[in-house]
Amino acid sequence: MVHSDFVKLLGQLASLTPPQRAQVRSALDERSNATAVAIASVIPSPNVCPRCQAHSEQLRPWGYSHGLARMRCRACGKTSNVLTGTPLAHLRKREQWLRYGQLRIPVIVTADSGRS
């Protein structure tokens, strides 16, 4: 977005009604949750409890949190989601997760990649 357009948009936010502000917040929240859900969809469901290592039949659905399904272990009573125990578990700023993942992919340089 062009900076001048962004400044104009920020100036217009003050004139929004409370329901319109809530709608803008909701749209922004959905956008950040969409990244988490997309990443979580490619991570396989756990076959054991990440806390006590009980078998997957001990894991039961336990609602949703931040757009991710939670599971509760009957053996230890702890809750988790598909990100528990992964490097993404405690990251904030979900809208930047895809960029973070791209930066973590190693760049492979071959001997003849610098030749033209």
Buried (B, 14 or more C-beta within 10 A) or exposed (E): EEEEEEEEEEEEEEEEEEEEEEEEEEEEEEEBBEBBBEBBEEEEEBEEBBBEEBEEEBBEEBEEEEBBBBBBBEEBEBBBBBBBEBEBEEEEEBBEBEEBEEEEEEEEEEEEEEEE
